[in-house]
Amino acid sequence: MDINKRNDPDKTGDALKAQRFQMLADIAKELSGEVVFPTYFDAVLRLRKILQDPEQSIANLAKAISAEPLISAKLLHLANSVAFNATGQEIRDLKSAIIRLGLNTVQTAALSIVMTQLMRAKGMAEFSETTHVLWEHSIQTSAAAYVLAAENPRLNRDEAMLAGLIHDLGAFYMLYRATQYDELRHRPDTIKYLIAQWHESIGVSLLNALGLPDEIVDATIDHDHLRRSPPNIRNLSDVVYVANMLSGGHLEWEPDEQTELAAEIAALNEQFSHLRPAIDTLANELRGTLK
């Protein structure tokens, strides 16, 4: 038995509920002020501001990104992957990588590093199984969103990939915050209920606090809630909903209690079965590059 569990008085019933409520109250307070993430998040937020500045040249963007070696390496790797290098022409400089990938994909790669850093933050070991499932789901949803958006020339597939990757950022954030409460950290299963109930609304507040574009934030709203399946993908909200469902949807949290949702996922899998090979190929590319 883990020594921390042995020395930690067990909390059940009302006491455990009180600890859960305290975490939610603390999250609400934090989201109303300054969001606190691991240190590495600061670097990505700085990069994001530069990427959003229309006055910045590609050369200046490359210079700023080069200050973050890990991000630089991943961008070069991604730019030379099969998914983004149809010609087979290798590139070796950041400026060319940025041009090939586009600013939205650059931002997606940067945010993916934040999410992996959250997974490795102090205290997250107890949640390793949950974070692994969540990361796999995020990667698969990101790939599905990209492929779905590519079917509609009016949609930005790079923006869709970003939205798919971060649609469950609220869940990552909740797990990170749970590490600060002994009773929750030592009992990882107790946090799943909270995530299932609150990760969508907390995620929307978090993405707004981080300054993500309204269209992307709005597309993540109620992504796990059943709705009438769109016969055709019309907008970014449709993309995120369908991509999330094709990647397992809410079943990641409550696999035994979602019969209706399982039926919806099965129907969507049949409707979009022709896209599955492309989705799985891109997911494998992202899985190898963005981890």
N, C-alpha and C positions, 0 to 999 in steps of 0.2 A: 504493500500500500504506500502511496505517495505520502511522505512525511507531513506535507502541508495539509493534506486531507485529514490525516490522523490528528493533527493538532488544531484543526479548524472545527469548532463546534458545529454540528450539523444543523442546518436551518431547513425547516419544512413548513408547509401550510402557510399561515399568515406571515410568519417571519421571512420566509423566502419571497412571498409576494411583496412584502415591504421593500426588500432589497431590489427586486425588479422595478418596482415603482420608483425607487430612488434613482436608479440608472436612467429611466425615462425622463424623470424630472431634471436630472443633471444635463442630459442631452438637449432638452428643450431650452434650458438656460444658456448652454453653450452656443446653440444655433442662433440664439437671439443676439449674440455678441460676436466674439472672434472664435472661429473654429480652430481647434487644436488637433493637429495631426503629427505623426512622426516628423522629425526634422527634414527628411528628404522631400517632403511635400512642398516645403517652401521653395526649393529650387525649381520644381515643376511649375508652380504658380508664377514664378518670375518669368520663366520661359513662355508660359501661356500669354502673359501680358505683352511680351515682345511679338509673339506670333500674331496677336490680334491688332497690332499697330500697322495700319495701312501705309505708313510712311517709311517703314523699315524695308531695306533692300534685302534680296536673298543673301548677299554677301554678309550683311550685318546679322541676319538670322543665323547663318552658319557659324559666325564668330561666337555668338551668344551660346549656341548649342554645344560648340566645341569645348566650352568650359565645364560641361557635364560629360565626362568620358563614357559612363555607362550608357547614357542616352545616345551619344554619338555612335557607339559601337552597334547598338541595336538598330538604329536607323539605317546604317550602312548594310547591315545584315538583311533587314527587311527589304530595302530597295533592290537588293540582288537576289531575292527569293523568287521562286517560280511565279508566284502570284502577281508580282509587280515588275518582272523582267521578262516580258514576252519575247524580246529580241535576243536575249542571251548575252547582251553586252554588259559586261561588268563595269561598275563605277566604283571609284575609290575615294571620292571627296564628298564632304557634307553638302556642299552647294548643289551638286548634281543629284544627290540623294533627296534633298528637299524638293527640288523641281520634279523629280520622278514621282515621289510619293504624294506631294500636295500637302498644304498646311494642316488640313484636318487629320490626315493620317499621321503626320508628325506629332500632332497633339494627342492622338490616340495612343501612339507608342509611348509617349511621355507619361500619360496617365496610367498606362498598364504597369509601368515601373512603380508608380505610387502604390498600386493595388498589391503588387508582389511584395513591396516593402512593408505594407500593412500586415501581410500574412506572416512576415518574419519578425514583426515587432515583439518586444519583450512581453512574455506572458501568453503569446498566441499559440504556443505549442499544444496546450490543452484543447484548442479548437482546430487542430491540424486537419482532422477528417472533414469537418464542416467547411473550412476554408478551401480545401482541395476541391470538393464538390462544387463550391460556389465559383471558384476560378475556372474550372472546366466548363461550367454552365455559361459564364460570362464570355469566354472565348468562343464557344459554339454559337451563342446568340450574336456576337459581333460578326462572325463569318456569315451567318444566315441573313443578318440585316444587310450586309454589303451585297450579297448575291440577290436578295429580293429587290433592293433598290436599283440594282443594275438592270432589272427588267423594265423599269419605268424611266424613260429619258428625262422626265421632269424632276426626278429626285436625285439628290447628291449622295452617291454611294459611300463616299468617304465620311460624310456627316452621319450617315446611317451606321457605319461601322463604329464610330465613336459612341453614338447613342446606345448601340447594342452592348458595347463593352462596359459602359458605366451605368446601365439601367438598374443594377443591383448594388451600386456603391453604398447605398444606405445600409445594406446588410453587412458589408465589410466594416463600415464605420461602427455599427452596433457591436460587432464582435470585438473590435479594437477597444471600444469603451468598456465592454464587459470585463476585459482583462484587469481593470482597475478595481474590481470588486471580488474579493476572495471567494465568497460563497458562489458566485456565478462562474468564476474562472475554473474552480475545482469541480463544477457540475455542468459541463458543456451542454448536456441535453436540455437543461432548464432554459437555455437562452433561445432554443429553436422556436418555441411558441411565441416569444416576443418578436423575433425576426419576422415570422410569418404574418403577424398582425400589424407590425409597425414599419417594416423596412421601406415600404413604398412611400409613405408620407414623410418619413424622416429623410429618405433619399431625395425627395423633391425639395425639401427645405435646405438640405446640404448642398445640392447642386445650385440652387439659387444663391446661397451664401458664398459659394465659390465663383459665382459670376458666369456660369455656363449660359450659352444662348437660350432665350426663351423657347425657341422651337424644339431644341433638344430636351430641355427640362419638361416641357409639356408632353412630349412624346413618351416619357417614362411614367406618366401618371396612370395609376390603376392597370399597369401592364400585366398583373397576375389575376385580374378580375375578368371573369367570363363576359364576353360580349358577342354580338352577332358577327360571325366571321365575314370579312369583306370578300366579295366574289373576285375583286381585283384590288391590288395594292394601290391606294390612292394618295397616301401622305405618310409622313414620318411616323406618326402614331400607329398607323396600320403596320408599318414595317417592324417596329419594336414589338408590338403585340404578337404578330405572327412569328417573328424570329424567336421570341421568348418561348412561345408555345412549342415550336418545332424543336426547341432545345430542352424541353422538359417542363417548362413553366413552374407553377407553384408546387408541383409534385416533389421538387427538391426539398421542400419543408414538411409536407404532410402526405407522404406517398400512399398511405392506407385509407385516407379519408376523402379522396377526391375523384369519385367514380365519374361524375359528370365532366370534370376537367380532363380526365383521362380519355374520355370519348371525344372531346373537342380536339385534343392533341392528335388522336388517331385520325380524325377526319382531315385535319390540316396536313398531316404527314402524307395522306393519300393525295390531297389536292395539289401539293407542291412536291410530290415525289420526284418529278423530273429535275428538280434543282438540288436534290440531295447529294449527288456526286460532287458538284461544284462547291457546295457548302462544306462537305467533309474535307475536300482537298484544301480549301482556304483555311479551315480550322486547324488542320495539321501544320500548315505553314505558320500561322499565328502562334500556335502552341509551341513550336520550336524556336520562334524568334522573340516572342514577348515574355517568356518566362523569366 
